[in-house]
Amino acid sequence: MTAAVEVEAPKVVDGLPAETYHADKASISSTGLRALLAPGCPAQFKYDRDHPPAPKREFDLGHAAHKLILGEGEEIVVTEYDDWRTKAAREERDAIRARGAVPLLFHEGEQVQAMADAIRKHRLAGPLFKPGNGLAERSIYWTHPGTGVRLRVRPDWLIIRPDVTYIVDLKTAADASPDGFSKSIESYSYHQQGALYIDGVQAAGLAPEGARFLFVAQSKKPPYLVTVGELKDQDQDIGRARNERALRIYAECAATDDWPDWTGHVDTIPQLGMPTWATLRQAEEFLK
């Protein structure tokens, strides 16, 4: 499919509120592209985009850590409460959210401060996030030449050097070990995110000599250990291929206003069964 509208020029926006960025329906982000592919589907993507969920409490620590480390993001308000069980605590929490800030319990405030300190002291992560070394949360827009779809990315941290541009993505994780975070890359398709961010930064002219995508994964439990690593080239290629497929799905759905579910438009009832690995294992055990 070729672009049906005039292609807009790439654009870099500084200071755009996160709420405005995420609410934009004229472009699609990495999160949206990932949601179009299995285990997601276009129908679920469309519903979720039209009915944004309420803020999830499990994301509050990540948002707060971003604010302390990057210096950008939603306002963080540390309350005096140990939990949200009392009426007064819940009312204060809700009032804080209503003004667009992130409420934290007292012990959570101490936790995110300790997480930020651990990042700053880390031998690799600390220098990356040194104040003045990078740009935080720039919103980047460009048009995909093959479909005419407007895309957007919002890198956590950009380090622009004469020889290379580093895109640094800060993640909090239940398991931030190299092996554990490797599984998260597959589970959450972070390789799609990495590929799209590289493409967007290069399209916007912020990486004339090329870009590299770095993960900084931090454990949510003390002592808040950190893993720093670069997205593998092969995984980046796979992520880019997944993005291309998702883009064509999105372009077709947007053009026809038809957003199918997982099986699409079928006239016959498909078969369902166990995952292939389970079928093979059980067949070997029971169908001898």
PANU-434969 format. One record per residue (C-alpha): residue in one letter; z, x, y. Coordinates in steps of 0.5 Angstrom, whole numbers, plus 2048, in hexadecimal, padded with zeros to 3 digits. Layout:
N
aZXY
...
//
This chain:
288
m800800800
t7FE803807
a80280180D
a8007FB810
v8037FC817
e80380281C
v80780881A
e80D80981E
a80F810820
p81581481D
k81B813821
v822816821
v828812824
d82E815826
g835811827
l83280A823
p838806821
a838806819
e8397FF819
t8327FE81D
y82F803818
h831800812
a82F7F9815
d8287FB816
k8237F7812
a81D7FA815
s81E800811
i82080280A
s825807808
s82780B802
t82C806800
g827801800
l8228057FC
r8278067F7
a8297FF7F7
l8217FD7F5
l8218017EF
a8258007E8
p82A7FE7E7
g8297FA7EE
c8237F67EF
p81F7F37F5
a8237EC7F5
q82A7EF7F5
f8287F47FB
k8257EE7FF
y82B7EA7FE
d8307F0800
r82C7F2806
d82C7EB809
h8347EA807
p8377F1808
p83E7F1804
a8447F2808
p8477F9809
k8497FC802
r8507FF802
e84E8057FE
f84A807803
d84F808808
l85180F806
g84A811806
h84980F80D
a84F812810
a84E81880D
h847818810
k84A817817
l84F81C816
i84A822814
l844820817
g84781D81E
e84281781D
g84381081A
e84880A81B
e84E80A81E
i85480C819
v85B80881A
v86180B816
t866805816
e86D806815
y86D80280E
d86D804807
d8697FE804
w8667F8807
r86A7F3803
t86E7F0809
k86B7EB80E
a86C7F0814
a8687F5810
r8627F180E
e8627EE815
e8627F5818
r85D7F7813
d8587F2815
a8597F381C
i8577FA81B
r8517F8817
a84F7F381C
r84E7F8821
g8497FC81D
a84F80181B
v851804814
p859802813
l85D80780E
l86380780C
f86880C80E
h868810807
e86080F808
g86081280F
e86481880C
q85F819806
v85881980A
q85C81E80F
a85D823808
m856821806
a85382480D
d85782A80D
a85582C806
i84E82B808
r84F83080E
k853835809
h84D835804
r84983B804
l842838804
a844831807
g84883380D
p842838810
l83D83280F
f84182D813
k844832818
p84482E81F
g83D830823
n83A83281C
g83682B81B
l83482481E
a83881E81B
e835818819
r82E81881C
s82A81181A
i823813819
y81D80E818
w816810816
t81080C812
h80E80D80B
p80780F80B
g80580B805
t808805806
g80980480D
v81180380C
r816805811
l81B80980E
r82280C811
v82781180F
r82E813812
p83081A810
d83781C810
w836823813
l830826815
i83082E816
i829830819
r827837819
p82183B81A
d82083C813
v822836810
t82682F811
y82C82E80D
i82D82680B
v835826809
d83781F806
l83F81E805
k84181A7FF
t8488187FD
a8488187F5
a84D8167F0
d84A81C7EC
a8478227F1
s8478277EC
p84082A7EB
d83F8267E4
g8428207E7
f83E81F7ED
s8388217E9
k83981A7E5
s83A8177EC
i8338197EF
e8308167E9
s83480F7E9
y83380E7F1
s82C8117F1
y82E8167F6
h82881A7F5
q8248157F8
q8298157FE
g82881D7FE
a82081C7FE
l820817803
y82481A808
i820821807
d81A81D809
g81D81980F
v81F81F812
q819823811
a81581D813
a81981D81A
g81782481B
l81E82681A
a81C82B814
p81682F816
e818834811
g81A83080C
a82182C80A
r82682D805
f82B827802
l832829801
f8378257FE
v83F826800
a8438227FB
q84A8227FB
s84F81F7F6
k8538197F9
k85A81C7F5
p85E8227F7
p85D8277F9
y8568247FB
l8518297F8
v84A82A7FA
t84482C7F7
v83E82E7FB
g83782E7F8
e82F82D7F9
l82B8287F6
k82782B7F1
d81F82B7F2
q81D8277EC
d8228227EE
q8208227F5
d8198207F2
i81B81B7EE
g81F8187F3
r8198187F8
a8158157F2
r81A80F7F1
n81A80E7F9
e81280D7F9
r8138087F3
a8188047F7
l8148057FD
r80E8017FA
i8127FC7F7
y8157FB7FE
a80F7FB801
e80C7F67FC
c8127F17FD
a8127F1804
a80B7F0805
t80B7EA800
d8127E8801
d8137E77FA
w81A7EB7F7
p81A7EB7F0
d8207EC7EB
w8217F17E6
t81B7EE7E1
g8167EC7E7
h8127E67E5
v8117E57DE
d80F7DF7DA
t8127E27D3
i8197E37D1
p81A7EA7D1
q81F7EE7CB
l8257F17CD
g8297F67C9
m82E7FB7C9
p82C8027CD
t8278067C9
w82C80B7C8
a8318067C5
t82C8037C1
l82A80A7BE
r83180C7BC
q8338057B9
a82C8057B5
e82D80B7B2
e8348097B0
f8338027AE
l82B8017AC
k82B8077A6
//
